[in-house]
Amino acid sequence: MLFVLRLVIALIFIVSGFEKLISPSENFLYVLQAYAVFPDVLAGIVAVVFPWIELVIGLFLALGLWLRPTVLILACMSGSLIMVVIQAIIRKLPIDSCGCFGNLVHLPLHGVIILDVTIFLSAMLFLQNISAVRRFSLDQFYDKTSV
């Protein structure tokens, strides 16, 4: 069960990161500017770097590589995204779609909170059961070969 959940979350992050990477970075920059949490200079950096982080986290989750630090980063990312979306809702910013998946999927902000809370709680579950999460992973494979 945890293996399937790990793969589903990995796929979400791979698709999200890849979609942003194949689109012009300005598209994601406009999304970040709509949330109004970063100064313009920092938003430009985040627009270029964040999709790569999403893609790498997704790939590491799928492969089961360095799972504990990967899951910790996943929890921090999803927790941060929850806060960004909540502040946008509280401030009543005119955002119709989260921009999480570029132009591929359009989710309303309340839907994004549900998705991000689910990912955050899954990350907490993964951390509590890290040995079960490591099934069918490169971490498990390398632990066996080093013994």
N, C-alpha and C positions, 0 to 999 in steps of 0.2 A: 504494500500500500504506500509506504513512504517513498519507495523507489519511483512509483508512478507519479506521485505528487511532486517529487524532485524533478522529474522529466517535464511535467506540465509547466512548472514555474520556469524551468530552463528554457523551454520553448517560447514562453511569453517574453522573456528577456532577450532571447536571440532575435525573435521577430521584431520586437520593439527597437532594439539597437540597430539591426540591419536596415530596417525601413528608414530610420533617421540618417544612416550613413549613405544610403544610395540617393537620398534627396539632398538638395542644396542645404548647407548648414544654416542659411538665412531663414529657412522655413521653421526650424526648431528655435532659432533665435527669436523670431516673432512670437512664438508660443511662450518662451521664457519671459519676454518683455511684457506679455499680457498679465502674467502673474505678479509682476512688479515686486520681486523680492531681491533681485540682484542689480547692482549698478551696471550700466551698459557695458563697460569694459569686461567685468566679470561674467556677465551674461554671454558675451561673445566667446569667452574661453569655455564656459560650461557647455555651450551649444556644440562646440567641436569635440570636447573630451567625453562628455556624459554618454553619448551613443556607444563609444568604444568601451566604456566601463560596463554598460549594459550587455553588450555583446560578449565580452570576456567573462563576466559573471555567469551569463547564460551557458556559455561553452563549458566553463569549469563545473557548473552544476550538472550539466548533461554527462560530462565525462567522469564526474566524481573526483575531481582533482583539487587538492588542498581544501577539502570540504569545510572544516571548521572555520578558517578565515573567510572563505567564500560566503558561508552562511551568515557570519557576523556582518560582513559588508552588505549582504542582502537585507538583513534586518535594519541596518542603519539607513540604507537607501529607501526602503519602504517606509520606515518611520519618518524620514525627512519629507518624502513625497506626501504622506498623510498630512503633515503640518502645512505644507505649501498649499495643498488643495483646500484644507479647512480655512486657512486665512483668506483664500480667494472667495470662498463662500461667505464668510463673515463680513468681508469688505464689499460684498456684492459686486465683484468685478465682472465685467461683461464677457464672460468666457462660456461659450456654448459647448465646446468639446475640449477634452484635456490635452490633446496633442501627444499623448503617450505613444501612439503607434503611427505617428506621422499622418499621412493621408489614407492609410490602410483601413483603420478602424476608428470610428468616432464615438467616444464614450462621454456621457454627461458627467459632471463633477461628482455627483452623488454615487454614480456607478464606479468611479475611480476610487473613491474612498472604500467602498466595499471590496474592490479588487486588492487595493493596497493593504487593507487590514487583514484580509485573508492571507496575503503573501507574508505579512509581518508575523501573524500567528503561526503560519507554517514554518517560518524560520525559527521561531521559538520552540516549536515542536521538534524540528530537526536538531536543534542544539541539545534538547533534553534527551534525545534518542540518537545521538550521533553514530553509535556503532551500528544501529539498524539502517540508518541513512547511507552508511558506507557500503552496503551490499551492492554488488555489481558496479563497483567504482574502481578507478585507477588507484585511489588511496588503498583500498583493500588488496588489490593485486600487488602493489609494491610492498605492502607490509608483509605479505606472504613470501615474496621473493627475497626479502632482506633477512628472514629468520634462518 
